[in-house]
């Protein structure tokens, strides 16, 4: 038997259509109940419970209890990054599921990927950082430069402290719709928090869409060239 991670086990968990729909519904970084995820998957409650148990046992979901309810969420940013990458491969290989046109356009422009900004605007932000050498790429490694640290502080984004999960400060996450990288990691999450806190954009309820106001879009575009 070959050594290394058991790819087939994880692939089997993600590969079931109902479980894939459940995982996709959690890509906004939120938590949902079993009943809500059953609706997302289009299955009955007992079937949903079985799927959720498998996903939790497989390490893809974490469970939190609050009162009488149990809430399910993606277990880590690494799981979200894996799902985003799979979405990119699926988009290339087709066929694709039908989606409403306007919502599809909104998803492609700006959306949340677990806890950071994805879509066309997320990729534009990452490209801007690389172009100005605020973020430096070395293969798969991404690092914040001294100039980048100064720039982020200047626009009001403090560097997030190291978390217990040892999540990297900067990470390139392959964007499924643009098929290029956007900024993930602790700094990616802090950037999205900043955009929301400044009132430039808001999260659309029950959706992964991030919708910028006209003034917010102008402010964000100015940051790309600041």
Residue pairs with C-beta under 8 A, 6 or more apart in sequence:
9 58
10 58
10 60
10 82
13 19
13 54
13 55
13 58
13 60
14 20
14 23
14 60
14 82
14 83
14 86
16 51
17 41
18 41
18 42
18 43
18 47
18 48
18 51
19 41
19 51
19 54
19 55
21 40
21 41
21 42
22 37
22 40
22 41
22 48
22 51
22 52
22 55
22 72
23 55
23 60
23 74
23 79
23 83
24 40
24 83
24 87
25 32
25 36
25 37
25 40
26 32
26 37
26 61
26 72
26 73
26 74
27 74
27 80
27 83
27 84
27 112
27 113
27 114
27 208
28 112
28 114
28 203
28 207
28 208
29 73
29 74
29 80
29 112
29 114
29 115
30 73
31 64
31 71
31 72
31 73
32 40
32 71
32 72
32 73
33 69
33 70
33 71
33 72
34 45
34 48
34 49
34 52
34 70
34 72
35 45
35 48
37 48
37 52
37 72
38 44
38 45
38 47
38 48
41 47
41 48
41 51
43 51
52 61
52 72
55 61
55 72
56 62
56 63
56 72
59 75
60 74
60 75
60 79
61 72
61 73
61 74
61 75
62 72
62 73
62 74
62 75
63 70
63 71
63 72
64 70
64 71
64 73
65 71
74 80
74 83
74 114
76 165
77 114
77 115
77 167
77 171
77 184
77 185
80 113
80 114
81 114
81 171
81 173
81 174
81 184
84 113
84 118
84 173
84 174
84 175
84 176
85 174
85 176
87 176
88 174
88 175
88 176
88 177
88 179
90 96
90 176
91 176
91 177
91 179
92 179
99 107
103 207
103 209
106 204
106 209
106 211
107 119
107 177
107 208
107 209
108 119
108 120
108 177
108 178
109 119
109 120
109 121
110 117
110 118
110 119
110 120
110 121
110 122
110 201
110 209
110 210
110 211
110 212
111 117
111 118
111 119
111 208
111 209
111 210
112 118
112 192
112 203
112 208
112 210
113 122
113 173
113 175
113 182
113 184
113 208
114 184
115 188
115 189
115 192
116 122
116 173
116 182
116 183
116 184
116 185
116 188
116 189
116 191
116 192
117 125
117 182
117 183
117 188
117 191
117 192
117 195
117 210
118 173
118 175
118 176
118 177
118 182
119 175
119 177
119 178
119 182
119 210
120 177
120 178
121 210
121 212
121 220
122 175
122 182
122 183
123 175
123 178
123 180
123 181
123 182
124 224
125 182
125 183
125 191
125 220
125 223
125 224
126 135
126 172
126 180
126 181
126 182
126 183
127 180
128 224
128 225
129 135
129 148
129 183
130 136
130 137
132 147
132 148
132 151
133 145
133 147
133 148
134 144
134 145
134 147
134 148
134 151
134 152
135 142
135 143
135 144
135 145
135 148
135 170
135 183
136 142
136 143
136 144
136 145
137 172
140 172
142 168
142 170
142 171
142 172
142 185
143 169
143 170
144 152
144 159
144 169
144 170
144 187
149 159
151 226
152 158
152 159
152 187
153 159
154 226
155 194
155 223
155 226
156 194
157 187
157 190
157 191
157 194
158 190
159 169
159 187
159 190
160 169
160 186
160 187
160 189
160 190
162 169
162 186
163 186
167 185
167 186
168 185
168 186
169 185
169 186
169 187
170 183
170 184
170 185
170 186
170 187
170 188
171 183
171 184
171 185
171 188
172 181
172 182
172 183
172 184
173 181
173 182
173 183
173 184
173 188
174 180
174 181
175 181
175 182
182 188
183 191
192 210
195 201
195 210
195 216
195 220
196 202
196 203
198 216
198 219
199 213
199 216
200 212
200 213
200 215
200 216
200 217
200 219
200 220
201 210
201 211
201 212
201 213
201 216
201 220
202 210
202 211
202 213
203 209
203 210
203 211
204 210
204 211
212 220
